[in-house]
């Protein structure tokens, strides 16, 4: 025997007396719709559009690069279809877009708490990687937890927000040693990353940390000191860290005909200004990691140097848009968190592009929002969601003491 649950109802007084009875479900639906309307009003729609444009470009680029990687990784026992990596990329992209949307709906305080918890969890996972991690091509960067997880990728957005939160403590107490605290966290992460080894991510984390410390109001004398420490760190890494030695030597030697960075450069310029057309490129077939590290070169061959220039402009537009969004922001945490997430995204993008142009040592780093990836795709889209959540703004609120202008004055 089935029991019919009574529908909750709401009584609304009418002007002429009496009441109107309506189901509460309608009110619930109106509330959800109102929340989405508020989100749409407060979200930076220009920034969202720029992110979606890069994702669209990336989807097409992975489809172009998938045949090269599929043929290269096929074996006599298992032949991979031309679009093998493209279909997998679509699955990860769906999960990543959902994560970005959910993250962008969060209030700023909830975003901060979630990012700090994420950073702490991924830091613990990073400690476990050298012990329990899976080794791929001589590096231990992944943990198997039912699927392959790369903790350093998810640590990136959490790290930017956590460091911004620590640096913002100085608003309440200027005497707190916030910079030494963040330097200690950065040092611990650097040690764990270089143990994998992952020198590229170490450089990226260090760059994001320096940007945040700089924006927090660092004096010129300290800027010089920290800059010198960074240079000394790279020099020491070159002499005592084999992974850095190999990559820097390969870069300084200028490469060879069979060097992968040299192959990437040749592939990039082979399409000229307009490219050969989708799936018509031939040089990409000899390119290792065509769908990940060197996807920018595949874009150059099949879609031309003009398409590459458009991608660079899109990344620059994201940086400029966030800076404009923060120009009249009065909350120090918001400024630092948004700047850190943007520095992480743009820094990774330009390192990858410079590697493809033979202007930077090879780092094994993907092109954000464009390259194929599992952990990297989801983590980058989650970071984009955090950035959209942090930069949300009620358009009717006024601001009278912009943080960026005060920092510039001091």
The 8 nearest C-alpha neighbors of each residue, nearest first, counted from 0:
[[1, 2, 3, 4, 5, 6, 7, 8],
 [2, 0, 3, 4, 5, 6, 7, 8],
 [1, 3, 4, 0, 5, 6, 7, 8],
 [2, 4, 5, 1, 6, 0, 7, 8],
 [3, 5, 2, 6, 7, 1, 8, 0],
 [6, 4, 3, 7, 8, 2, 22, 23],
 [7, 5, 8, 4, 22, 23, 24, 3],
 [6, 8, 23, 22, 5, 9, 24, 21],
 [7, 9, 22, 23, 21, 6, 20, 10],
 [8, 10, 21, 20, 23, 22, 11, 7],
 [9, 11, 20, 19, 18, 21, 12, 8],
 [10, 12, 19, 18, 9, 13, 20, 21],
 [13, 11, 18, 17, 19, 10, 14, 16],
 [12, 14, 18, 16, 15, 17, 11, 19],
 [15, 13, 16, 12, 17, 18, 11, 19],
 [16, 14, 13, 17, 12, 18, 19, 11],
 [17, 15, 13, 14, 18, 12, 19, 11],
 [18, 16, 13, 12, 15, 19, 14, 11],
 [17, 19, 12, 11, 13, 10, 20, 16],
 [20, 18, 11, 10, 12, 21, 13, 17],
 [19, 21, 10, 9, 8, 18, 11, 22],
 [20, 22, 9, 8, 23, 19, 10, 25],
 [21, 23, 8, 24, 7, 25, 9, 6],
 [24, 22, 8, 26, 25, 7, 9, 27],
 [25, 23, 27, 26, 22, 28, 7, 8],
 [26, 24, 28, 27, 23, 22, 29, 21],
 [25, 27, 29, 23, 24, 28, 30, 22],
 [28, 26, 24, 30, 25, 29, 31, 23],
 [29, 27, 25, 31, 30, 26, 32, 24],
 [28, 30, 32, 26, 27, 31, 33, 25],
 [31, 29, 33, 27, 28, 32, 26, 34],
 [32, 30, 34, 28, 33, 29, 27, 35],
 [31, 33, 29, 35, 30, 34, 28, 36],
 [34, 32, 30, 36, 31, 35, 29, 37],
 [35, 33, 37, 31, 32, 36, 38, 30],
 [34, 36, 38, 32, 37, 33, 39, 31],
 [35, 37, 33, 39, 38, 34, 40, 32],
 [36, 38, 40, 34, 35, 39, 41, 33],
 [39, 37, 35, 41, 36, 40, 42, 34],
 [38, 40, 36, 37, 42, 41, 35, 44],
 [39, 41, 37, 38, 42, 36, 393, 394],
 [42, 40, 392, 391, 38, 393, 39, 37],
 [43, 41, 391, 39, 44, 38, 40, 387],
 [44, 42, 46, 45, 47, 391, 41, 387],
 [43, 45, 47, 46, 42, 48, 39, 41],
 [44, 46, 48, 47, 43, 49, 320, 50],
 [47, 45, 49, 48, 43, 44, 50, 317],
 [46, 48, 44, 50, 45, 49, 51, 43],
 [47, 49, 45, 51, 46, 50, 44, 52],
 [50, 48, 52, 46, 51, 47, 45, 53],
 [49, 51, 47, 53, 52, 48, 46, 54],
 [52, 50, 54, 48, 53, 49, 55, 47],
 [53, 51, 49, 55, 54, 50, 48, 56],
 [52, 54, 56, 50, 55, 51, 368, 57],
 [55, 53, 57, 51, 368, 52, 56, 369],
 [56, 54, 52, 58, 57, 53, 51, 59],
 [57, 55, 53, 59, 54, 58, 60, 52],
 [369, 56, 58, 60, 54, 55, 59, 61],
 [57, 59, 55, 61, 60, 56, 54, 62],
 [58, 60, 62, 56, 57, 61, 63, 55],
 [59, 61, 57, 63, 62, 58, 56, 64],
 [62, 60, 64, 63, 58, 59, 65, 290],
 [61, 63, 59, 85, 65, 60, 64, 82],
 [64, 62, 60, 61, 278, 65, 277, 59],
 [65, 63, 290, 61, 62, 67, 289, 66],
 [64, 66, 62, 84, 68, 82, 67, 61],
 [67, 65, 81, 69, 68, 64, 70, 82],
 [68, 66, 284, 70, 65, 69, 64, 283],
 [67, 69, 71, 65, 70, 66, 289, 72],
 [68, 70, 66, 72, 79, 71, 67, 81],
 [71, 69, 73, 67, 68, 72, 66, 79],
 [70, 72, 68, 69, 73, 67, 284, 287],
 [73, 71, 69, 70, 68, 74, 79, 78],
 [74, 72, 78, 70, 79, 71, 69, 77],
 [73, 75, 77, 76, 78, 72, 79, 71],
 [76, 74, 77, 78, 73, 79, 72, 70],
 [75, 77, 74, 78, 73, 79, 72, 70],
 [78, 76, 74, 75, 73, 79, 72, 80],
 [77, 79, 73, 74, 75, 80, 76, 70],
 [78, 80, 69, 73, 83, 77, 81, 70],
 [81, 79, 83, 82, 69, 78, 66, 70],
 [80, 82, 66, 83, 69, 65, 79, 70],
 [83, 81, 85, 80, 65, 84, 66, 86],
 [82, 84, 80, 85, 81, 86, 79, 69],
 [85, 83, 87, 65, 86, 82, 88, 69],
 [84, 86, 88, 82, 62, 87, 83, 61],
 [87, 85, 89, 88, 84, 83, 82, 90],
 [86, 88, 84, 90, 89, 85, 91, 83],
 [87, 89, 85, 91, 86, 90, 371, 92],
 [90, 88, 92, 86, 87, 91, 93, 85],
 [91, 89, 93, 87, 92, 88, 94, 86],
 [92, 90, 94, 88, 93, 89, 373, 95],
 [91, 93, 89, 95, 90, 94, 88, 96],
 [94, 92, 90, 96, 91, 95, 89, 97],
 [93, 95, 91, 97, 92, 96, 98, 90],
 [96, 94, 377, 92, 98, 380, 97, 93],
 [97, 95, 99, 93, 98, 94, 92, 100],
 [96, 98, 100, 94, 95, 99, 101, 93],
 [99, 97, 95, 101, 96, 100, 381, 102],
 [100, 98, 384, 381, 96, 102, 380, 97],
 [99, 101, 103, 97, 102, 98, 96, 384],
 [100, 102, 98, 104, 103, 99, 97, 105],
 [103, 101, 384, 99, 104, 105, 100, 385],
 [102, 104, 388, 384, 100, 387, 101, 105],
 [105, 103, 101, 102, 388, 100, 38, 106],
 [104, 106, 102, 103, 110, 109, 388, 107],
 [107, 105, 109, 108, 110, 104, 388, 389],
 [106, 108, 110, 389, 109, 111, 388, 105],
 [109, 107, 111, 110, 106, 112, 105, 113],
 [108, 110, 112, 106, 111, 107, 113, 105],
 [109, 111, 107, 113, 108, 112, 105, 114],
 [110, 112, 108, 114, 109, 113, 115, 107],
 [111, 113, 109, 115, 114, 110, 116, 108],
 [114, 112, 116, 110, 115, 111, 109, 117],
 [113, 115, 157, 117, 111, 116, 112, 110],
 [116, 114, 118, 112, 161, 117, 113, 157],
 [117, 115, 113, 119, 114, 118, 120, 112],
 [118, 116, 114, 120, 115, 119, 157, 121],
 [117, 119, 157, 115, 154, 121, 116, 120],
 [118, 120, 122, 116, 117, 121, 115, 123],
 [121, 119, 117, 123, 122, 118, 116, 124],
 [122, 120, 124, 118, 150, 123, 154, 119],
 [121, 123, 125, 119, 124, 120, 118, 126],
 [122, 124, 126, 120, 121, 125, 119, 127],
 [125, 123, 121, 127, 126, 122, 150, 120],
 [124, 126, 122, 128, 127, 123, 150, 121],
 [125, 127, 123, 124, 128, 122, 191, 129],
 [128, 126, 124, 125, 130, 129, 131, 123],
 [127, 129, 132, 125, 131, 130, 126, 142],
 [130, 128, 132, 127, 131, 139, 195, 126],
 [131, 129, 127, 128, 132, 126, 139, 133],
 [132, 130, 128, 127, 129, 142, 133, 143],
 [131, 133, 128, 142, 141, 139, 129, 130],
 [132, 134, 141, 139, 142, 135, 131, 140],
 [135, 133, 139, 138, 137, 132, 136, 140],
 [134, 136, 138, 137, 139, 133, 140, 141],
 [137, 135, 138, 134, 139, 133, 140, 196],
 [136, 138, 135, 134, 139, 196, 195, 140],
 [139, 137, 134, 135, 195, 136, 196, 140],
 [140, 138, 134, 195, 132, 133, 141, 129],
 [139, 141, 149, 195, 138, 128, 132, 133],
 [142, 140, 149, 132, 148, 133, 139, 147],
 [143, 141, 132, 148, 147, 133, 128, 144],
 [142, 144, 147, 146, 145, 148, 141, 133],
 [145, 143, 146, 142, 147, 148, 141, 132],
 [144, 146, 143, 147, 148, 142, 141, 133],
 [145, 147, 144, 143, 148, 142, 141, 373],
 [146, 148, 143, 142, 141, 144, 149, 145],
 [149, 147, 142, 141, 374, 150, 143, 146],
 [148, 150, 141, 151, 152, 140, 374, 142],
 [151, 149, 121, 153, 152, 125, 148, 154],
 [150, 152, 154, 153, 149, 155, 125, 121],
 [153, 151, 154, 150, 155, 375, 149, 378],
 [154, 152, 378, 150, 155, 151, 156, 121],
 [153, 155, 151, 157, 118, 152, 121, 158],
 [154, 156, 158, 153, 157, 152, 159, 151],
 [157, 155, 382, 159, 158, 154, 340, 153],
 [156, 158, 118, 114, 154, 160, 155, 159],
 [157, 159, 161, 155, 156, 160, 118, 154],
 [160, 158, 339, 156, 162, 157, 161, 340],
 [159, 161, 336, 163, 157, 158, 162, 164],
 [162, 160, 164, 158, 115, 163, 159, 157],
 [163, 161, 165, 164, 159, 160, 158, 166],
 [164, 162, 160, 335, 336, 166, 161, 165],
 [163, 165, 161, 167, 162, 166, 332, 160],
 [166, 164, 162, 167, 168, 163, 177, 161],
 [165, 167, 163, 168, 177, 164, 162, 169],
 [166, 168, 164, 169, 332, 165, 170, 331],
 [169, 167, 170, 166, 165, 171, 172, 164],
 [168, 170, 173, 172, 167, 171, 166, 175],
 [171, 169, 168, 172, 167, 173, 331, 166],
 [172, 170, 169, 168, 173, 167, 175, 174],
 [171, 173, 169, 174, 170, 175, 168, 167],
 [174, 172, 169, 175, 170, 171, 168, 176],
 [175, 173, 172, 176, 169, 177, 171, 168],
 [174, 176, 177, 173, 172, 169, 168, 178],
 [177, 175, 179, 178, 174, 180, 173, 169],
 [176, 178, 180, 166, 175, 179, 165, 181],
 [177, 179, 181, 180, 176, 182, 166, 212],
 [180, 178, 182, 181, 177, 176, 183, 184],
 [181, 179, 177, 183, 178, 182, 176, 184],
 [180, 182, 184, 178, 183, 179, 185, 162],
 [183, 181, 179, 185, 180, 184, 178, 186],
 [182, 184, 186, 180, 181, 185, 179, 187],
 [185, 183, 181, 187, 186, 182, 188, 180],
 [184, 186, 182, 188, 183, 187, 181, 189],
 [187, 185, 183, 189, 184, 188, 182, 190],
 [188, 186, 184, 190, 189, 185, 183, 191],
 [187, 189, 191, 185, 186, 190, 192, 184],
 [188, 190, 186, 192, 201, 187, 191, 193],
 [189, 191, 187, 193, 188, 192, 194, 186],
 [192, 190, 188, 194, 189, 193, 187, 126],
 [193, 191, 189, 197, 194, 195, 190, 196],
 [192, 194, 196, 197, 190, 195, 191, 198],
 [193, 195, 196, 191, 192, 190, 129, 197],
 [196, 194, 139, 193, 192, 197, 138, 140],
 [195, 197, 193, 194, 138, 192, 198, 242],
 [198, 196, 193, 192, 199, 195, 200, 201],
 [197, 199, 201, 200, 193, 196, 202, 243],
 [200, 198, 362, 202, 201, 197, 203, 363],
 [199, 201, 203, 202, 198, 197, 204, 192],
 [202, 200, 198, 204, 199, 189, 203, 205],
 [201, 203, 205, 199, 200, 204, 206, 198],
 [202, 204, 200, 206, 205, 201, 207, 199],
 [205, 203, 207, 201, 206, 202, 200, 208],
 [204, 206, 202, 208, 203, 207, 201, 209],
 [205, 207, 203, 209, 208, 204, 202, 210],
 [208, 206, 210, 204, 209, 205, 342, 343],
 [207, 209, 205, 211, 206, 210, 204, 212],
 [208, 210, 206, 212, 211, 207, 213, 205],
 [211, 209, 213, 207, 208, 212, 214, 206],
 [212, 210, 214, 208, 213, 209, 335, 339],
 [211, 213, 215, 209, 214, 210, 208, 217],
 [212, 214, 210, 217, 211, 215, 216, 209],
 [215, 213, 211, 216, 212, 210, 335, 217],
 [214, 216, 212, 213, 217, 211, 166, 335],
 [215, 217, 214, 213, 406, 218, 212, 409],
 [218, 216, 213, 215, 212, 221, 222, 219],
 [219, 217, 221, 220, 222, 216, 213, 223],
 [218, 220, 222, 221, 223, 217, 224, 213],
 [221, 219, 223, 222, 218, 224, 217, 225],
 [220, 222, 224, 223, 218, 219, 225, 217],
 [223, 221, 219, 225, 220, 224, 226, 218],
 [224, 222, 226, 221, 220, 225, 227, 219],
 [223, 225, 221, 227, 226, 222, 228, 220],
 [226, 224, 228, 222, 227, 223, 221, 229],
 [227, 225, 223, 229, 228, 224, 222, 230],
 [226, 228, 230, 224, 229, 225, 223, 231],
 [227, 229, 225, 231, 226, 230, 232, 224],
 [230, 228, 232, 226, 227, 231, 225, 233],
 [231, 229, 227, 233, 232, 228, 234, 226],
 [230, 232, 234, 228, 229, 233, 235, 227],
 [233, 231, 229, 235, 230, 234, 228, 236],
 [232, 234, 236, 230, 235, 231, 237, 229],
 [235, 233, 231, 237, 236, 232, 230, 238],
 [236, 234, 232, 238, 237, 233, 239, 231],
 [235, 237, 240, 233, 239, 234, 238, 243],
 [236, 238, 244, 234, 243, 235, 240, 239],
 [239, 237, 235, 236, 240, 234, 244, 241],
 [238, 240, 236, 237, 235, 241, 244, 243],
 [239, 241, 236, 243, 242, 237, 238, 244],
 [242, 240, 244, 243, 245, 239, 237, 238],
 [241, 243, 245, 244, 240, 246, 196, 198],
 [244, 242, 246, 237, 241, 245, 240, 247],
 [245, 243, 237, 241, 247, 242, 246, 248],
 [246, 244, 248, 242, 243, 247, 241, 249],
 [245, 247, 249, 243, 248, 244, 360, 361],
 [246, 248, 250, 244, 249, 245, 360, 243],
 [249, 247, 251, 245, 250, 246, 244, 252],
 [248, 250, 246, 252, 247, 251, 245, 254],
 [249, 251, 247, 360, 248, 252, 253, 246],
 [250, 252, 248, 253, 249, 247, 254, 360],
 [253, 251, 249, 250, 254, 248, 255, 247],
 [252, 254, 251, 250, 255, 249, 261, 357],
 [255, 253, 252, 258, 261, 249, 250, 256],
 [256, 254, 258, 257, 261, 253, 252, 259],
 [255, 257, 258, 261, 262, 254, 259, 265],
 [258, 256, 255, 259, 262, 261, 254, 260],
 [257, 259, 255, 261, 254, 260, 256, 262],
 [260, 258, 262, 261, 263, 257, 287, 286],
 [261, 259, 263, 262, 258, 264, 357, 355],
 [260, 262, 264, 258, 263, 259, 254, 265],
 [263, 261, 259, 265, 260, 264, 266, 258],
 [262, 264, 260, 266, 261, 265, 296, 355],
 [265, 263, 267, 261, 266, 262, 356, 355],
 [266, 264, 262, 267, 263, 268, 269, 261],
 [267, 265, 263, 269, 264, 282, 268, 296],
 [266, 268, 296, 299, 264, 300, 265, 269],
 [269, 267, 270, 265, 266, 271, 299, 300],
 [268, 270, 266, 300, 271, 267, 265, 299],
 [271, 269, 300, 274, 303, 275, 268, 301],
 [272, 270, 303, 274, 269, 268, 273, 304],
 [271, 273, 303, 304, 305, 274, 270, 302],
 [272, 274, 303, 271, 302, 305, 304, 270],
 [303, 275, 273, 270, 302, 301, 300, 271],
 [274, 276, 301, 270, 279, 280, 300, 302],
 [277, 275, 301, 279, 274, 302, 278, 280],
 [276, 278, 279, 301, 63, 275, 302, 280],
 [279, 277, 63, 280, 276, 301, 66, 64],
 [280, 278, 276, 277, 275, 281, 301, 300],
 [281, 279, 301, 278, 275, 282, 300, 283],
 [282, 280, 283, 284, 279, 285, 278, 300],
 [281, 283, 284, 266, 285, 280, 286, 269],
 [282, 284, 286, 285, 281, 297, 67, 266],
 [285, 283, 67, 282, 286, 281, 68, 71],
 [286, 284, 283, 282, 287, 67, 262, 71],
 [285, 287, 283, 284, 289, 262, 288, 263],
 [288, 286, 289, 285, 259, 68, 293, 71],
 [289, 287, 291, 290, 292, 293, 68, 286],
 [288, 290, 293, 294, 287, 286, 64, 291],
 [289, 291, 64, 294, 288, 371, 61, 65],
 [292, 290, 370, 371, 288, 365, 294, 289],
 [293, 291, 365, 288, 364, 294, 363, 289],
 [294, 292, 289, 295, 296, 291, 288, 263],
 [293, 295, 297, 290, 289, 296, 291, 292],
 [294, 296, 298, 293, 297, 299, 352, 355],
 [297, 295, 267, 299, 294, 298, 293, 263],
 [296, 298, 294, 300, 299, 295, 283, 301],
 [299, 297, 295, 302, 296, 301, 300, 60],
 [300, 298, 267, 303, 296, 304, 297, 302],
 [299, 301, 270, 297, 267, 274, 269, 298],
 [300, 302, 274, 275, 276, 298, 277, 280],
 [303, 301, 274, 298, 299, 273, 306, 276],
 [274, 304, 302, 273, 299, 272, 270, 305],
 [303, 305, 272, 307, 299, 306, 308, 271],
 [304, 306, 308, 307, 303, 272, 309, 273],
 [305, 307, 309, 304, 308, 303, 302, 310],
 [308, 306, 304, 310, 305, 309, 299, 311],
 [307, 309, 305, 311, 306, 310, 304, 312],
 [310, 308, 312, 306, 307, 311, 313, 305],
 [311, 309, 313, 307, 312, 308, 306, 314],
 [312, 310, 308, 314, 313, 309, 315, 307],
 [311, 313, 315, 309, 310, 314, 316, 308],
 [314, 312, 316, 310, 315, 311, 309, 317],
 [313, 315, 317, 311, 316, 312, 345, 310],
 [316, 314, 312, 318, 313, 317, 319, 311],
 [315, 317, 313, 319, 314, 318, 320, 312],
 [318, 316, 320, 314, 315, 319, 321, 313],
 [319, 317, 315, 321, 316, 320, 322, 341],
 [320, 318, 316, 322, 321, 317, 323, 315],
 [319, 321, 317, 323, 322, 318, 316, 324],
 [320, 322, 324, 318, 323, 319, 325, 317],
 [323, 321, 325, 319, 324, 320, 326, 318],
 [324, 322, 326, 320, 325, 321, 319, 327],
 [323, 325, 321, 322, 326, 320, 390, 327],
 [324, 326, 328, 322, 323, 327, 334, 321],
 [325, 327, 323, 324, 328, 403, 322, 401],
 [326, 328, 401, 325, 329, 398, 402, 403],
 [329, 327, 325, 401, 326, 402, 330, 334],
 [328, 330, 401, 402, 400, 331, 327, 398],
 [329, 331, 333, 332, 328, 334, 402, 401],
 [332, 330, 334, 333, 167, 335, 402, 329],
 [333, 331, 335, 167, 334, 330, 163, 164],
 [334, 332, 336, 330, 331, 335, 337, 389],
 [335, 333, 331, 332, 337, 336, 338, 325],
 [334, 336, 338, 163, 332, 333, 337, 339],
 [337, 335, 160, 163, 339, 333, 338, 334],
 [336, 338, 340, 339, 334, 335, 386, 333],
 [337, 339, 335, 341, 336, 340, 342, 334],
 [340, 338, 159, 342, 336, 341, 337, 207],
 [341, 339, 343, 337, 342, 338, 159, 156],
 [340, 342, 338, 344, 343, 339, 345, 337],
 [343, 341, 339, 345, 346, 340, 344, 207],
 [342, 344, 340, 346, 341, 345, 207, 347],
 [345, 343, 341, 347, 342, 346, 348, 340],
 [344, 346, 348, 342, 347, 343, 341, 349],
 [347, 345, 343, 349, 348, 342, 344, 350],
 [346, 348, 350, 344, 345, 349, 343, 351],
 [349, 347, 345, 366, 351, 346, 350, 367],
 [348, 350, 352, 351, 346, 347, 353, 345],
 [351, 349, 353, 347, 352, 348, 346, 354],
 [352, 350, 354, 348, 349, 353, 366, 364],
 [351, 353, 349, 355, 354, 350, 348, 356],
 [352, 354, 356, 358, 350, 359, 355, 351],
 [355, 353, 359, 357, 351, 356, 352, 361],
 [354, 356, 352, 353, 357, 263, 264, 296],
 [355, 357, 353, 354, 358, 264, 352, 359],
 [358, 356, 354, 355, 359, 353, 260, 264],
 [357, 359, 353, 356, 354, 360, 355, 250],
 [358, 360, 354, 353, 357, 361, 250, 350],
 [361, 359, 250, 246, 247, 354, 362, 358],
 [360, 362, 354, 363, 246, 359, 260, 250],
 [363, 361, 199, 364, 360, 198, 354, 351],
 [364, 362, 292, 361, 365, 199, 351, 197],
 [363, 365, 362, 292, 351, 366, 199, 347],
 [366, 364, 292, 291, 370, 367, 351, 363],
 [365, 367, 370, 348, 369, 351, 368, 292],
 [368, 366, 369, 348, 365, 370, 344, 379],
 [369, 367, 54, 53, 370, 57, 366, 376],
 [57, 368, 370, 367, 366, 54, 53, 56],
 [371, 369, 291, 366, 365, 290, 57, 294],
 [372, 370, 291, 290, 88, 61, 369, 376],
 [373, 371, 376, 375, 374, 370, 88, 291],
 [372, 374, 376, 375, 91, 377, 371, 88],
 [373, 375, 377, 376, 149, 378, 148, 372],
 [374, 376, 378, 372, 373, 152, 377, 379],
 [377, 375, 372, 379, 373, 378, 374, 380],
 [376, 378, 95, 380, 374, 379, 375, 381],
 [379, 377, 381, 153, 375, 380, 376, 374],
 [380, 378, 382, 376, 381, 377, 375, 383],
 [379, 381, 383, 99, 377, 382, 95, 378],
 [380, 382, 99, 384, 378, 383, 379, 98],
 [383, 381, 379, 385, 156, 380, 384, 378],
 [382, 384, 380, 386, 381, 385, 379, 387],
 [385, 383, 99, 103, 102, 381, 387, 382],
 [384, 386, 382, 388, 383, 387, 102, 103],
 [385, 387, 383, 389, 384, 388, 337, 390],
 [386, 388, 384, 390, 103, 385, 389, 391],
 [389, 387, 103, 385, 391, 386, 390, 384],
 [388, 390, 386, 107, 391, 387, 385, 333],
 [389, 391, 387, 388, 386, 392, 43, 337],
 [392, 390, 42, 41, 388, 389, 387, 43],
 [393, 391, 41, 394, 390, 42, 43, 396],
 [392, 394, 41, 395, 396, 391, 40, 37],
 [395, 393, 396, 392, 41, 40, 397, 391],
 [396, 394, 393, 397, 392, 41, 398, 40],
 [395, 397, 394, 393, 398, 392, 399, 41],
 [398, 396, 395, 399, 394, 393, 327, 328],
 [399, 397, 400, 327, 401, 329, 396, 328],
 [398, 400, 401, 397, 329, 327, 328, 402],
 [401, 399, 329, 398, 402, 327, 405, 328],
 [402, 400, 327, 329, 328, 404, 403, 399],
 [403, 401, 329, 405, 404, 328, 406, 331],
 [402, 404, 406, 405, 401, 326, 407, 327],
 [403, 405, 407, 406, 402, 401, 408, 326],
 [404, 406, 402, 408, 407, 403, 409, 401],
 [407, 405, 403, 409, 408, 404, 402, 216],
 [406, 408, 404, 405, 409, 403, 402, 216],
 [409, 407, 405, 406, 404, 403, 402, 216],
 [408, 406, 407, 405, 216, 404, 218, 217]]
